[in-house]
C-alpha cells in the first residue's frame, strides 16, 4: 500500500513516557507511514534519536508554522494550510491544542484530514486544580476531533465530566511495552557510574527531571529510609541541579547516581532493587510498566492510575502524595526483606505480562488510526 502521511503535533518531543510510546508506534508502522513532527518547544526533538533510521520522518522546525503563540485566526489558517498535505493529524497534550483548535475551526471549510488528540497528563501548574480557561479551550477545540485518546481511568473521567466529550469519542488505551524485551539481565556498563556494595539496596527511577516528578522528595525519602540505600535516577531535565542540591543538603550526594538520559531501560532496569515514583502528578506511567515487567516492586505516590496498575501485593507501598514519611517507610520495609521484594516483584510481572503487552496496544492504535483515515489496509495488524 502507499505510505500514509502523518503529522504529529507535540508539546515537546524530548523523550518521556508519551514520546516513547509515539516513537515505538512510529517504528512499528515501518514503511507503511511517513511522519512529520512539530514541537511547540523550539529544538525539543530529543526523542527523534530513538526513531529507527529506516523510517522516513521529517523535523521541519522553522519551515513549519509554530505551535506556540497567542491564539488567533491568522496563526490557525497557517496551521490549517500546513495540515492539508497529510492523511492524518495526531496531536499530543496541552502544548498542541492550538493545532486542535485550528482543525476544529477550519477543518470543514478547508477539507482538512481527521485529527486524533492524545492527552497523557498535566504539567506542574495543573497538579491540584485544572485551569478553568484551559478546560474551556479544550472543550471547544476537541468538538470536531475524530477521537480523544487517554491512557488512564482518571483522564477518561476528566475528559467525560470536565471537557464534556461524548463517551464514544474517548478511547482509553493503556500503555504497553514489549514485555519479552524486559526479560533479560542487566547489560554491563549500561548505567554509567553504577556502584552497589554488599548489603546496599538501590532504589531506582526513570523520569524526565521536571518539577512535576518531585525528585527532591525521593531524595529525602531515600535519605530517611536507611544508610544502606542508594538512589539511581535515569533521566535529564531542568531540575537536575535542584535534585543534586537536595542530596548535598542532606549529606547523601555520595549515595545518588545520576548519569543522565539512558536509552533502552531494559538494559539496566534490573539493577534496581526497588522502583520508585515521587511524582505530584502521573496518569499511567510507562516507566512503572517497565519496572513491573522486570519483576521489580514499586513504591510510589498515589497519583493517577498507579494504585490500579500494580499487583494487589504491591498496593501497600503506594502512599499518599504528601506523606513523605510514608514514602520513606515503604522503601525501608521493602529494603529490609529480600523475599518480600521478590514476591511483590513477581506479582507485578504477572500483571504486566498479562495486561500491558504492546502487541495489544499496537493493534488498538492501528485500528483507530486506520478507521479515522478509512484505510482498512493500515488498520490491519502487520
N, C-alpha and C positions, 0 to 999 in steps of 0.2 A: 504494500500500500504506500501511497505517497505520505511523506512525513507531515505531521501536523505541526503548525507553528504556534507556540505557546509563549505568551508574555507573562512574566512574573513581576508583580509589584510588591516590593518588600519595604518594611520599616527600616531594616538593616539586613545586609546579607553577610554579616560576620557569623562565624559558626556558633550556633547554640542549638537547643533542642529542636525548635521548629525548623531552622535552616538545615539541620542534619537530616530531618525527615524529608525535606524537599529535595536535598541532594540525592538521597537514596532513591526517591521516586524518579528523579531525572535519570539516574544511572540505570534504573530498572527499565524505563521506557526505551532505552537504547536508541537505535536509529529510526524508531517509529515517530520521534518528535525532535524538533529543533527549538531551542529556548533562547529567549531574550530576557535579561534580568536587570531590573532597575532597583535602586536603593534610595530611600528618602534621605539617608545619611551619606554625604559625599564620601566616595572611596571606601565604603564599608562593604567590601566584596571578598572577605577572607574565606568564606565558605566555598568560593569557586575553586579553590585549590583541591577540594575533595571530589570534584566532578571528574568522572572518567574522561581521559583525554581523547577518547574515541567519540565522545558525544559532541554534537555541534551546538555550541552556545555562544552568545554574544553579550558583552558588557558595554553598552553604548555610552554610558556615563554622560559627558557633556553634550553628546549629539542627540540625546533624547530629552523630552520635556521633564522638568523637575517634579518630583512628588511632594516637595516641601514648598511652603509659601502660603500666603493668605488665600482663602477661598475666593474664587471669582470666575465668571464665565469665560474670560479670556484664557486663563490657565486651563479651565475644563475643556475648552474647544481644542487646545493644543494636545491635551492628553487623549481626548476622544479621537482626533485625527490620527494620532500615533497608533491607537488600538486597531484601526481599520485593517491593517495588514496581517492580522493574526486570526487564527481559528478559535482561540480560547484565551481568556484573560484570567489569571489566578492572582488574587490579592491576599495580603497577609497582615493582620493586626492593624492597630490604630494609625500607624505612620503611612499606610497605603490608602486611607479612607477617602482622600481626595480623588483618587482614581476610581473608587467605587461610586462616588457622587457624580463624577463626570459620566460614567456609564449609565447611571440612572436617569440623569437629566437629558442626555443627548443620544442615548442608545437607539431608540426607535427612529428618531429623525435621521440619524447618520448611518443606520444599518450596522451597528457595531456587533461584534461577536459576543457570545454569552460570557458572563463573569461569575466566578465562584469565589466567595470570600472565605478566608480561614482565620479564626480567632483562637489564639493559644494562651492568652493570659494578659496580665496588666503590668504596667510599669509601677515604680515606687509611688508615684503620685496618685495612684488609684487603689492602694492596698486596702485602706479602711473604708473608703467610700468612693463609688464611681462618680465621675464628674457629670453633673446634670447636662451640661452643654454637649459633652461627647455622647451621652446616651441619646439625646435628641438628634444629633447629627447622624449617629449610626442608624437610628430608627428610620430616618428619611432615606439615607444613602443605600440601605440594604433592600429597599422596597422592590427593586427590579433585578436584584441579583438572582441568578439561577438557583443557587444554594448557599447555605452558610454551614461550614464545617467546623466542628468543635471536638476536642478530644475527651472532655470530661462531663460528668453529670452536672457539676457546678455551673459550667459555662452554658450547658444546654438549658438549664433553668433560667439563667440570666437572659439568654437570647429570647426565650419564650415570654418571660414576665416583665423584663425591663426594656428590651429592644422591640418587643411586640412582633416577633417573627412567627409566622404560622409553623405549626409542628411539622408539616410535610415539607417545609423548606430546610429544616435543620437536620443535618447529618452528624451524628455522634460517632466518630471513628477513633477508637482508642489507638494510641501509637503502638507500633510493633517493631521488632528488631529481628535480625537473623539469629535465632536462638542457638542454632548449631555452631555459629561462628564464635560464640562465647563459651563453648565447652572446650577450653584449652588452658594450658598452663601459661603463667606469665612469661613473656619473652625477655631474655637477658638484655639489659640496657634500655628497656622500653620506657622507664621512668627515671630520667637523669637525676642523679643525686640521691636516689632512694637508699636509705640505710635502715636496717632493723636488727637489733641485737637480741640475744636470748632473753626472753621474759618481757619484751616490748610488744605492745599492741598498736597497730596502725589503723587509725580512723581516716578514711579517705572520702573525697568528694570530687565530682566533676561539674564545673559550673563556670559560666561567664562571671568575671569578677565585677559584678554590678551591685548597687546598693540594695536592690530588692532581694538578693541572695543572703544578705546579712551575715557574711562570713566572719566578721569580728565576733558575733555571737557564738559561732562554732569554736573559734579560738578560745574564748572564755570557758566554754563547756569542756573542752579537752583539757585545759589547764586545771580545771576543778575536779576532773574525773580521776586523776591519779598521775603520779610522776613517771609511770612507765608507759604512758600513752603518747603517741606521736600523731601528728596531723599531716596528711598529704592532700594537696589541693592541685588538681589539674585544670588549668584554665587561665585566661588572660582578660584584662579589662581595667577600667579606670579606678577600681577600688583596691588595686594591688598594694599601694603604699599604706592605705588605711589598715589593711589586714596585717601587714608587717609591723606597723607601728603598734597595734594592739598586742601582738606577740612580744614585741620588745618591752612594752609597758608591764606585761605580766611575767617577764623573765623566762619565756618559753620559746624564744626565737630559735634556739638550737633544736627544738622539737617540731618545727614546722618546715615542711618541704614544699616548695612552690616552683616547679620547673617551667611554668607557663603552659601554653596550649599544647596538647599532645594528641596526635591523630590516633584513631582506632583504639578506643578504650579496651577492646578485647585483648590487646597485647599486654595490658598492665593491671586491669581492674582487680584481678585475683590476688594482687599484692596487698589489697586492703583486707583487714580482718573484720572491720565494721564499715558500712557505708553510712554517710550522714548528710542530711539536708537541714539547713538552718534558716530557710527562706521565710520572708514575710508573706510571700505570695507564690504559689505554684498552681498549676491545674492538673497536668498529667505528665510529670517529668520523665523524659525518656532515659535520663541517667539512672533513675530508680529502677526502671525496667532492665537496664543493662546490669545493674547490681543484683537484682533478683535472679536474672537468668544465670548469673555467675555464682549462684548459691551463697550469697553474702547477706547476713542480717542487716537490717536498716534501722537507723534512729532518725527521726525527722520531726519537725514541727508539724502540727496538724493543720495542713493547708490543702486546698483543692481536693482532689480525689485520692490523696496519698493513703489515707486510712483504708479506703476501699480497695486500693490496688494491692497492698501487701497481703500475705497469708495471715490467717487469724492468729497464728502463733507469734507473728511479728507486731500485732497491734498494741500490745502493752508498751511498746517502745516508740509509739507515735504520741507526742506530748503537746500540750497547749503552746501556742506560738510564743507567748510572753513569759513562759516559765523556764528560765534558763537553768534553774536548779534541777528541774525535772529532766531537761535535756542532758545535763551532766550526769545525773543519776542513771539514766537509761544507758549511756555509754559505759559507765562504771560497771553496771550489772552484767552487761554482755562481755565486757573486757575480762571479767573475773572468771568466766565459765566457758571453757572450750567446747564442752559437749552442748551447752545451750546454743552457742553460736552456730555450731554445725547443724543442729536440728532445725533452728529457725531458718538458716540459710537454705537447707534442702526443701523446706516447705515453700519458701519463696520461689525456688527454681521450678518446682512442680507447677505452681500457679502461672509463672511466666511462660513456661514452655507450652502449657495447655491453652492459654488465653491470649498471649501477646506476641505470637509469631508474626513476622512481617508478611508472610505469604497471604494471610487473610487481609491485612491492611492494604497490600498492593491490589488485591482483587477488588476491594471496595472503592479505591480511588480510580482504578481503571473503569469500573462500571459507571461511576459518577461522571467522570470527565468525558468518557465516550458518549454517554447519554446526552450530556449538555451539547456536544458538537454534532449529535446524530451520526456518530461514527461507530457502528457496531463492530467494525474490524478493530478499532482501538480498544473498545470495551472488553473484548475477549482476552482472557488470560494468555500471556505469551508463553 
